[in-house]
Amino acid sequence: MADDQNKFDRTASNRAGVTLMNNQVGYVVADVMREHGNVDVEVLPSMIRIDGTGQFEFDYAEMAEALGWEDFGNDDFEEIMSTHYGRMVVLDDKIIMFANPEDAAEYIDFDLKPVN
């Protein structure tokens, strides 16, 4: 029984996510992300976990509208985010999270062709 307790699963989780500050802006971003079908939001006392399956996006226009701001951008997101896992692609108008690096190949110049 003790052996089972110390085993871990090496299979891919197909998940990616971020940790946000639990402040007013982080909470609004989390509320927006709750509406996305493949995303789970967990509000904790000092942080907010946003975890998604496969691929998901933080659309800056969507965040700005929810916040009542004229603009929301990379600087605003970086201010509330403390860490992430999975592949994060930062564009001018959104952040795309990928659970699998191969899915982000077109953005990160990752060649999927085998080398001879």
N, CA, C and O of each residue as an XYZ file, in Angstrom:
464
protein
N       0.814     -1.203      0.000
C       0.000      0.000      0.000
C       0.858      1.269      0.000
O       0.503      2.251     -0.652
N       1.967      1.260      0.714
C       2.834      2.435      0.780
C       3.402      2.785     -0.590
O       3.594      3.962     -0.896
N       3.674      1.769     -1.426
C       4.194      2.029     -2.762
C       3.202      2.816     -3.608
O       3.600      3.736     -4.324
N       1.923      2.475     -3.540
C       0.898      3.186     -4.298
C       0.819      4.655     -3.897
O       0.541      5.518     -4.729
N       1.056      4.924     -2.665
C       0.973      6.284     -2.134
C       2.069      7.178     -2.719
O       1.876      8.387     -2.846
N       3.210      6.598     -3.074
C       4.335      7.384     -3.556
C       4.505      7.371     -5.069
O       5.456      7.954     -5.590
N       3.606      6.722     -5.769
C       3.669      6.696     -7.226
C       3.131      8.003     -7.796
O       2.329      8.693     -7.167
N       3.588      8.325     -8.991
C       3.047      9.479     -9.678
C       2.739      9.101    -11.114
O       3.295      8.147    -11.658
N       1.857      9.856    -11.707
C       1.369      9.581    -13.044
C       2.184     10.395    -14.045
O       2.225     11.621    -13.949
N       2.826      9.739    -14.994
C       3.667     10.413    -15.978
C       2.913     10.808    -17.255
O       3.514     11.369    -18.172
N       1.638     10.531    -17.325
C       0.888     10.892    -18.528
C       0.640     12.398    -18.560
O       0.517     13.047    -17.521
N       0.571     12.933    -19.772
C       0.330     14.369    -19.942
C      -1.059     14.728    -19.409
O      -2.015     13.974    -19.589
N      -1.155     15.863    -18.767
C      -2.425     16.291    -18.178
C      -3.335     16.988    -19.179
O      -4.542     17.085    -18.960
N      -2.763     17.473    -20.277
C      -3.490     18.276    -21.262
C      -4.082     19.525    -20.616
O      -5.165     19.980    -20.984
N      -3.346     20.073    -19.641
C      -3.790     21.269    -18.912
C      -2.710     22.349    -18.972
O      -1.522     22.050    -19.096
N      -3.131     23.576    -18.883
C      -2.253     24.734    -18.758
C      -2.954     25.695    -17.809
O      -4.167     25.605    -17.619
N      -2.207     26.606    -17.217
C      -2.870     27.528    -16.302
C      -1.991     28.652    -15.811
O      -0.788     28.694    -16.067
N      -2.629     29.564    -15.096
C      -1.947     30.708    -14.506
C      -2.415     30.897    -13.070
O      -3.484     30.433    -12.674
N      -1.593     31.581    -12.316
C      -1.951     32.009    -10.974
C      -2.013     33.526    -10.985
O      -1.048     34.191    -11.361
N      -3.144     34.072    -10.573
C      -3.335     35.525    -10.534
C      -3.427     36.008     -9.097
O      -3.760     35.249     -8.187
N      -3.125     37.283     -8.915
C      -3.329     37.903     -7.604
C      -4.825     37.942     -7.313
O      -5.635     38.166     -8.213
N      -5.181     37.726     -6.066
C      -6.580     37.837     -5.672
C      -6.832     39.283     -5.248
O      -6.938     39.600     -4.063
N      -6.924     40.140     -6.252
C      -7.279     41.539     -6.023
C      -8.443     41.880     -6.954
O      -8.994     40.987     -7.599
N      -8.820     43.138     -7.033
C      -9.989     43.512     -7.815
C      -9.836     43.146     -9.288
O     -10.766     42.605     -9.886
N      -8.686     43.429     -9.877
C      -8.475     43.151    -11.298
C      -8.413     41.644    -11.533
O      -9.044     41.137    -12.461
N      -7.666     40.931    -10.709
C      -7.580     39.479    -10.842
C      -8.934     38.819    -10.731
O      -9.228     37.869    -11.456
N      -9.758     39.314     -9.832
C     -11.091     38.735     -9.640
C     -11.975     38.942    -10.872
O     -12.720     38.041    -11.259
N     -11.895     40.118    -11.482
C     -12.687     40.380    -12.691
C     -12.206     39.497    -13.843
O     -13.020     38.937    -14.577
N     -10.889     39.371    -14.003
C     -10.342     38.493    -15.041
C     -10.836     37.060    -14.813
O     -11.228     36.381    -15.762
N     -10.819     36.610    -13.578
C     -11.300     35.267    -13.255
C     -12.782     35.119    -13.597
O     -13.194     34.085    -14.121
N     -13.580     36.138    -13.307
C     -15.004     36.097    -13.648
C     -15.216     35.955    -15.153
O     -16.083     35.202    -15.596
N     -14.427     36.676    -15.928
C     -14.517     36.572    -17.387
C     -14.159     35.160    -17.824
O     -14.839     34.578    -18.669
N     -13.098     34.608    -17.252
C     -12.622     33.291    -17.669
C     -13.580     32.173    -17.252
O     -13.584     31.108    -17.870
N     -14.382     32.395    -16.226
C     -15.379     31.394    -15.804
C     -16.359     31.060    -16.930
O     -16.902     29.957    -16.985
N     -16.575     32.012    -17.815
C     -17.526     31.836    -18.911
C     -16.970     30.954    -20.023
O     -17.721     30.517    -20.895
N     -15.682     30.688    -20.007
C     -15.061     29.851    -21.034
C     -15.273     28.389    -20.656
O     -15.027     28.001    -19.514
N     -15.721     27.591    -21.592
C     -16.127     26.221    -21.312
C     -15.041     25.282    -20.833
O     -15.324     24.369    -20.058
N     -13.821     25.475    -21.263
C     -12.754     24.534    -20.914
C     -11.832     25.063    -19.808
O     -10.682     24.638    -19.704
N     -12.330     25.979    -18.995
C     -11.518     26.630    -17.963
C     -12.145     26.423    -16.584
O     -13.359     26.529    -16.414
N     -11.291     26.128    -15.612
C     -11.712     26.034    -14.209
C     -11.079     27.184    -13.442
O      -9.905     27.498    -13.633
N     -11.857     27.804    -12.581
C     -11.372     28.919    -11.762
C     -11.521     28.533    -10.300
O     -12.585     28.090     -9.865
N     -10.446     28.707     -9.552
C     -10.476     28.428     -8.112
C      -9.946     29.656     -7.373
O      -8.780     30.025     -7.514
N     -10.815     30.278     -6.589
C     -10.437     31.456     -5.816
C      -9.958     30.993     -4.445
O     -10.693     30.340     -3.704
N      -8.732     31.336     -4.123
C      -8.122     31.012     -2.838
C      -7.861     32.313     -2.084
O      -7.957     33.386     -2.679
N      -7.539     32.252     -0.805
C      -7.372     33.492     -0.037
C      -6.365     34.489     -0.616
O      -6.616     35.694     -0.597
N      -5.242     34.012     -1.124
C      -4.230     34.955     -1.593
C      -3.964     34.873     -3.084
O      -3.118     35.608     -3.595
N      -4.663     33.997     -3.796
C      -4.441     33.878     -5.232
C      -5.668     33.281     -5.903
O      -6.586     32.782     -5.252
N      -5.650     33.351     -7.236
C      -6.711     32.769     -8.039
C      -6.042     31.858     -9.061
O      -5.135     32.276     -9.780
N      -6.498     30.615     -9.118
C      -5.976     29.644    -10.086
C      -6.926     29.588    -11.267
O      -8.136     29.440    -11.097
N      -6.372     29.708    -12.468
C      -7.144     29.532    -13.683
C      -6.460     28.433    -14.476
O      -5.339     28.609    -14.954
N      -7.131     27.304    -14.614
C      -6.586     26.139    -15.294
C      -7.512     25.749    -16.436
O      -8.733     25.731    -16.280
N      -6.925     25.438    -17.577
C      -7.732     25.072    -18.731
C      -7.239     23.812    -19.404
O      -6.094     23.395    -19.231
N      -8.120     23.222    -20.167
C      -7.806     22.020    -20.916
C      -7.462     22.391    -22.352
O      -8.169     23.173    -22.988
N      -6.373     21.825    -22.855
C      -5.972     22.057    -24.238
C      -5.458     23.457    -24.471
O      -4.333     23.786    -24.095
N      -6.277     24.277    -25.087
C      -5.894     25.653    -25.434
C      -6.991     26.607    -24.984
O      -8.177     26.308    -25.125
N      -6.594     27.764    -24.440
C      -7.561     28.801    -24.095
C      -6.886     30.159    -24.164
O      -5.659     30.256    -24.185
N      -7.708     31.215    -24.198
C      -7.192     32.567    -24.407
C      -7.666     33.531    -23.330
O      -8.761     33.408    -22.782
N      -6.796     34.493    -23.051
C      -7.158     35.674    -22.274
C      -7.246     36.805    -23.291
O      -6.221     37.347    -23.705
N      -8.451     37.162    -23.694
C      -8.674     38.195    -24.704
C      -8.703     39.560    -24.018
O      -9.548     39.817    -23.161
N      -7.778     40.423    -24.401
C      -7.644     41.714    -23.719
C      -8.865     42.612    -23.894
O      -9.224     43.335    -22.964
N      -9.509     42.588    -25.050
C     -10.703     43.414    -25.251
C     -11.819     42.960    -24.319
O     -12.557     43.783    -23.778
N     -11.939     41.664    -24.134
C     -12.947     41.101    -23.229
C     -12.674     41.537    -21.785
O     -13.599     41.861    -21.040
N     -11.397     41.539    -21.403
C     -11.019     41.959    -20.039
C     -11.294     43.448    -19.835
O     -11.842     43.851    -18.809
N     -10.907     44.262    -20.823
C     -11.113     45.711    -20.722
C     -12.592     46.038    -20.557
O     -12.961     46.872    -19.730
N     -13.434     45.379    -21.342
C     -14.880     45.623    -21.256
C     -15.417     45.267    -19.869
O     -16.192     46.027    -19.287
N     -15.007     44.123    -19.344
C     -15.491     43.688    -18.025
C     -15.012     44.625    -16.918
O     -15.723     44.856    -15.940
N     -13.814     45.157    -17.077
C     -13.258     46.069    -16.074
C     -13.785     47.495    -16.213
O     -13.640     48.304    -15.297
N     -14.398     47.805    -17.361
C     -14.840     49.164    -17.621
C     -13.680     50.069    -17.985
O     -13.750     51.285    -17.802
N     -12.617     49.478    -18.498
C     -11.418     50.216    -18.888
C     -11.439     50.445    -20.392
O     -12.060     49.691    -21.142
N     -10.759     51.486    -20.812
C     -10.610     51.741    -22.243
C      -9.684     50.708    -22.884
O      -9.873     50.325    -24.038
N      -8.684     50.265    -22.124
C      -7.685     49.356    -22.672
C      -7.179     48.416    -21.580
O      -7.116     48.795    -20.411
N      -6.825     47.212    -21.958
C      -6.198     46.230    -21.088
C      -5.131     45.573    -21.937
O      -5.399     45.200    -23.079
N      -3.916     45.422    -21.403
C      -2.838     44.880    -22.217
C      -1.877     44.007    -21.442
O      -2.135     43.617    -20.304
N      -0.757     43.710    -22.089
C       0.250     42.831    -21.496
C       0.725     43.319    -20.134
O       0.867     42.524    -19.205
N       0.971     44.618    -20.008
C       1.439     45.152    -18.729
C       0.420     44.915    -17.615
O       0.785     44.576    -16.489
N      -0.846     45.097    -17.938
C      -1.904     44.878    -16.947
C      -1.966     43.410    -16.531
O      -2.135     43.094    -15.353
N      -1.829     42.522    -17.508
C      -1.881     41.094    -17.201
C      -0.662     40.667    -16.382
O      -0.793     39.925    -15.409
N       0.510     41.134    -16.776
C       1.729     40.777    -16.044
C       1.692     41.266    -14.604
O       2.277     40.644    -13.717
N       1.008     42.373    -14.372
C       0.915     42.920    -13.020
C       0.133     42.015    -12.074
O       0.425     41.973    -10.879
N      -0.855     41.290    -12.593
C      -1.672     40.437    -11.729
C      -1.267     38.967    -11.763
O      -1.704     38.191    -10.913
N      -0.435     38.568    -12.735
C      -0.048     37.165    -12.861
C       1.252     36.901    -12.108
O       2.207     37.671    -12.211
N       1.278     35.801    -11.349
C       2.511     35.472    -10.645
C       3.248     34.302    -11.272
O       4.478     34.279    -11.246
N       2.539     33.327    -11.836
C       3.203     32.185    -12.453
C       2.265     31.515    -13.447
O       1.065     31.788    -13.474
N       2.831     30.638    -14.259
C       2.019     29.881    -15.211
C       2.673     28.536    -15.479
O       3.855     28.341    -15.196
N       1.889     27.605    -16.029
C       2.443     26.358    -16.535
C       1.801     26.087    -17.881
O       0.699     26.562    -18.156
N       2.487     25.324    -18.723
C       2.074     25.154    -20.106
C       2.792     26.193    -20.939
O       3.578     26.985    -20.417
N       2.529     26.191    -22.207
C       3.152     27.155    -23.118
C       2.290     28.396    -23.183
O       1.091     28.309    -23.446
N       2.893     29.561    -22.944
C       2.185     30.838    -22.981
C       2.697     31.634    -24.174
O       3.892     31.908    -24.284
N       1.786     32.002    -25.062
C       2.138     32.839    -26.205
C       1.491     34.197    -25.986
O       0.270     34.304    -25.869
N       2.321     35.233    -25.931
C       1.842     36.590    -25.662
C       1.787     37.359    -26.979
O       2.804     37.556    -27.643
N       0.590     37.784    -27.337
C       0.380     38.594    -28.530
C      -0.054     39.991    -28.102
O      -0.245     40.240    -26.912
N      -0.207     40.893    -29.045
C      -0.595     42.266    -28.703
C      -2.002     42.359    -28.128
O      -2.271     43.216    -27.286
N      -2.906     41.482    -28.574
C      -4.305     41.601    -28.178
C      -4.810     40.474    -27.278
O      -5.968     40.485    -26.858
N      -3.940     39.498    -26.981
C      -4.368     38.381    -26.146
C      -3.181     37.533    -25.734
O      -2.075     37.663    -26.258
N      -3.450     36.661    -24.776
C      -2.501     35.620    -24.391
C      -3.177     34.297    -24.705
O      -4.344     34.088    -24.373
N      -2.431     33.406    -25.351
C      -2.950     32.079    -25.649
C      -2.160     31.076    -24.824
O      -0.930     31.066    -24.845
N      -2.879     30.240    -24.104
C      -2.267     29.185    -23.298
C      -2.436     27.855    -24.016
O      -3.518     27.530    -24.505
N      -1.346     27.086    -24.074
C      -1.352     25.771    -24.713
C      -0.869     24.733    -23.711
O       0.162     24.921    -23.065
N      -1.601     23.657    -23.582
C      -1.176     22.564    -22.708
C      -0.021     21.795    -23.334
O       0.853     21.293    -22.627
N      -0.018     21.704    -24.661
C       0.998     20.934    -25.371
C       1.824     21.857    -26.265
O       1.257     22.570    -27.093
N       3.141     21.860    -26.117
C       3.990     22.751    -26.921
C       3.795     22.572    -28.423
O       3.907     23.538    -29.178
N       3.504     21.346    -28.868
C       3.309     21.106    -30.290
C       2.154     21.927    -30.857
O       2.183     22.326    -32.022
N       1.149     22.174    -30.040
C      -0.005     22.952    -30.492
C       0.350     24.423    -30.708
O      -0.347     25.133    -31.433
N       1.424     24.874    -30.085
C       1.867     26.266    -30.220
C       2.945     26.419    -31.287
O       3.526     27.496    -31.421
N       3.222     25.368    -32.042
C       4.336     25.340    -32.988
C       4.355     26.541    -33.925
O       5.419     27.115    -34.159
N       3.216     26.931    -34.461
C       3.196     28.031    -35.425
C       3.587     29.365    -34.791
O       4.064     30.259    -35.491
N       3.396     29.514    -33.493
C       3.729     30.763    -32.808
C       5.169     30.806    -32.303
O       5.761     31.881    -32.209
N       5.729     29.657    -31.981
C       7.052     29.641    -31.340
C       8.151     29.117    -32.261
O       9.254     28.814    -31.806
N       7.852     29.010    -33.554
C       8.837     28.561    -34.538
C       9.400     27.191    -34.174
O      10.604     26.945    -34.245
N       8.492     26.321    -33.786
C       8.845     24.955    -33.399
C       8.565     24.049    -34.589
O       7.418     23.923    -35.020
N       9.602     23.419    -35.118
C       9.465     22.583    -36.306
C       9.106     21.173    -35.882
O       9.857     20.522    -35.156
N       7.960     20.707    -36.336
C       7.498     19.366    -35.961
C       8.045     18.271    -36.871
O       7.747     17.094    -36.667
N       8.845     18.644    -37.874
C       9.397     17.647    -38.781
C      10.592     16.939    -38.137
O      11.444     17.588    -37.530
N      10.655     15.614    -38.266
C      11.797     14.884    -37.667
C      13.107     15.227    -38.378
O      13.130     15.496    -39.579
N      14.165     15.211    -37.627
C      15.495     15.467    -38.171
C      16.109     14.138    -38.558
O      16.110     13.202    -37.759
N      16.635     14.038    -39.782
C      17.268     12.781    -40.242
C      18.673     12.647    -39.705
O      19.350     11.659    -39.989
